[in-house]
Amino acid sequence: MFNFFTMFQVSGRLSELKTTIDAGLGQRNILLQTIGDKFELWNLKVLSYVDQCWGVLTYYFHSIQDDVNYLFTLCRYAKRKLSIIH
């Protein structure tokens, strides 16, 4: 009888342990999914910010390059005009 009672207690404890492990695994999966979702959001935000920065830098680079080309053209034009006058 003592042996049966001990086995009953062990069986109950094993059942509780299995329930606890199952609940922990479910929570772990939820947490991993949440972490993955948050990572994706941050990754998209960072990548879009980097893309915006590259777009702005490219715009400014081309804008500066256009200004330099314009000034170079003006200088060549002025040089030709001065050479015609002299």
Buried (B, 14 or more C-beta within 10 A) or exposed (E): EEEEEEEEEEEEEEEEEEEEEEEEEEEEEEEEEEEEEEEEEEEEEEEEEEEEEEEEEEEEEEEEEEEEEEEEEEEEEEEEEEEEEE
